[in-house]
Amino acid sequence: MQCLEWYNVSLTPRFQSCVNNSMVINLIKTKELIFHNPRVRLYSVSPAILTIERVTSAKLLGIYVQSNLSCDIHFKHIMTVSSQRLHILKVLKRQGLSLDMHVFHAIIVSKIVYGISSWYSFFS
């Protein structure tokens, strides 16, 4: 496993708290996501760090977070997964299975409601 101590670099403030708390940073799994105002066309960004990949969106605890503070990717993901699960319910109902609303709530509504407090304000 690659570790930050293996590199001969000066530590930036981003990593200083990790070193102070004896934490090991796995640079292979680490991603950097820089949040910015979507209305600003040009913004200054510090140079990339070593082998850390800079991304525009990331999945954090099941919710997609984007650098421009929108939730488009998360909405598309919810819609895709929900429509797939709804199709499965329709197929099972055609096969003669009796499904009640508890199944619908368990596999579809739970997906839509999960993390709603973090993305609901973006919904329009």
N, C-alpha and C positions, 0 to 999 in steps of 0.2 A: 504494500500500500504506500502511495506517495504521501509524504507528510510535509508540512510547512517547514519544519526544522531541517529537512534535508536540503533545502535550497539556501544558498548563500545570498540572501537579499535583506535589505533593511525592511523592517516590519512597518506596515502602514497602520494608522489608527483602527482600521477595520479589523485587523487581526490581533491587535495588542491585548484586548480583553480576553481573547481565547488563550493566548500565551500566559497571561497573568493567572488564569484559572486552570492551568494545566490541561487544556483541551487540545485534542489533536484534530487538525482540519484535513479532511480527505479531499484533495484538490481535484480528483477525478469526478467526484459526485457534486462538487460545489458549483453553483450557478450564480451569476450576478445579474440582477434585475434593477435597472435604474428607472425610477418613476419620474415622470415629467408632465408638465401641463400640456395637453394636446393642442392648445391654441398657439403655443410658442413654436415657431418653426426652427429656430436655431437655439441650441442650449449647449453650454459647455459641459464636457464629460471628462472625468479623469481618465488617464490611459488604462488600458486593460492590465490585469494583474496576472502574471505568469501564465499558467495553463487554465485559468478559470474562464469558462465559457460565458460570454455575455448574451443574454436572451431577452426577448421582448415580452414573453409570457411564460408563466410557470404554474404548475398545479400544486397548491398548498392546502393540505387537509381536505382534498376533494373539490376545491374551488379554484377555478382558473383565474389568475391575477394577471393583468396586462400592464405594461409600462405606461401606457397613455391613460390609465385609470378607467378604461371602459370594460364592459363585461360581455362583449360580443362572443368571444370564444366560449365562455361559460354558458351563455344562452343557447348557442348552437349545440353544445354538448348535451345540455339538459333536454332539448327538443329531440335530438337524435336518439338518446337512450330511452326517453319516454315513449316515442313512437314505436321503437323496436319492442318494448315491453307490452305496449298496447296491442301490437300485432300478435304477440304470443298469446295474450289473453283471448283475443278473437279466435285464434286457431283452436285453443283448448276448449272454448265454448262450443265451437262447431263440432268438436269431437264428442260432445255430450257431457263434458265435465261441468258440474254445477259450481260456479264460482260466485262468492258473495263479495260485498263491498270491502270486506277486510283484506282480501287479496289485492284488490285494486289500490287500496290505501297503502298496503305494505310495499308494493313494488313500483308504484308510479308516483303517488302523492308524496311519499317519503323522499324520493329523489328530487322532486320539485321544491319541497319545503326546506331541505337540508341547506343550511347556511344562508337562509333567506335574509337575515338581518345584515349580512355583508354585501349583498348585491341588489336588494330590493329598490334602493334609492336610484339605481341606474335604469330601472325598468320604466319605459314610457310608452 
